Amino acid sequence: MKIIRTVFMLALLCFVFSVNTGSAALAAKPIAVADSSISEKTLDESIQAFQSLSKKERKQRIQDAKKAVKAWKAAKAASAADDNQILAIIFAILIPPVGVIIKEKGQVTTKFWISLLLTLLFWLPGAIYSLLVVTGNA
């Protein structure tokens, strides 16, 4: 996790301190960081180039970097939601009420009670109902 954070921060620094070669474009082009080996000379040149920008351009670059961080966090949250969906489907098949609890984010709702009742009557109706709830069809 620490390595990922370090690579991300290096990419963010490159994004903020990169120099635009375009005419009036203020938004920096995203840089794909394949490896984390950035020379100090390149970093120093980028910092000097950033400091030579006008106050307005610096502010725009910082805003762009913040937008990039928000987009990265949103993508990370979406990935975690996908993991929860897969986990909820697995539990909906094995232990149907637990799958519903995971989908409902830990809250005991009427969907949970219906799933529990159907599971106690017989496992198959509970599993079918739980899969419908987890996939969003019920």
N, C-alpha and C positions, 0 to 999 in steps of 0.2 A: 504494500500500500504506500509505503514511504517513497519507493522508486517511482511509482505512478504520479504521486504528488510532485516530486522533483521534476520529472519530465514535463508535466503540465505547466509548472511554474516557469520553466525554461521556455516553453512554447509561448506562454503568455508574455514573457519579457521580450522575446523576439517579435511578437506581434505588436507590442506597444512601441518598441524602439526601432522598428524597421523604417526605412526611408522610402517614401513614394517617389517613383520616377515619373509618374503621370503628371499632366499639366496642373489641374486644380483639384485632383482627387484627394480627399482627406482620409478616406477609409483605407486602412492598411490591408494588404492582401494577406490571407491566412498562410502561415508557413507550416509545412508538414515537417515534423521533427522525427526523422528516422532513428537517429541516435542522439544521445545526450552530450556528445562531445562538441562543444562550441568553444572556439578559441577565444582567449581573453581579448585579443586584438579586435576581433569582430564585435564582441560585446562592447568594448570601449568605443569603437567607431559608431555603433548604434546609439549608445548613450549620448555621445557628442552630437550626433545628428538630431536626436530627439530634443536636446537642450537648445539647439540652434533654431528650432521651429518657433513660430509665433505662439503667443499664449492661447489664442483661439484654436490653432491646430493641435497643440498639446492637449487641450481640454477635449477636443473631438476624438483624439486617439485614445485617451483614457476612457471616454464614454464607450467607444467601440470595444475596448478590452473588457469593460464591465458587461457589455451585451454578450460578448463571447463567453464569459464565465457563466452568465445566466443560462445561455443556451446549452453549455456543457452540463450544468447542474440539472436542467430539465431532461436532457438525454439520459443522464444517470438515474434520475427518478423514474423515468419511463422503463428503463431496464429493470429496476427493482420491482416495478408493478408487474412486469411480465413474469418475473420469478415467482411472485406471489400467486399469480394466476395459475401457473403450472403446479405449484404446491397445492393450491386449493382443489384443482382437478384431481390430483392424485389422492388427496384425502377424501374427496367426494366419492371416489370409487371404493376406497378401503373402509373408511369410517365416515359415512355421509354427514352426520351433524357437524363434525369437525371441519369439513370442507366448507359448510355454510358459515360457520363461525369465522373462518379465515376470510371469506369473501366479505362478510359484514364487519370486518375490522374489529373483532372481539366483542361485538354487541350481541346480546341475546334478543333476537327479534322473533316475530311470528313465523318467519321462514325457518328459523332454527327449530321451533317447536313442531312445525309440520314435518320437517325432515326427521326429527327424533321420533315422532309418532309413527310415521311410515316405516322407519327403520326397525322399530320395535315390533310392528305388525309382521313385517318380512323385510329382509335386507334389500331385495331388488327394487321395490317401489321407492324406498328411501334413497337408494343410489341414483335412480333415474331423476327423482325430484331435485336432489342435491346438484347433479350435473346441470340440470336446467337452471338452477339458481346461480351456480358458479359461472356458467357461460353467458348469463344475462338474458336467458329466454323465458324466465318465469318471473 
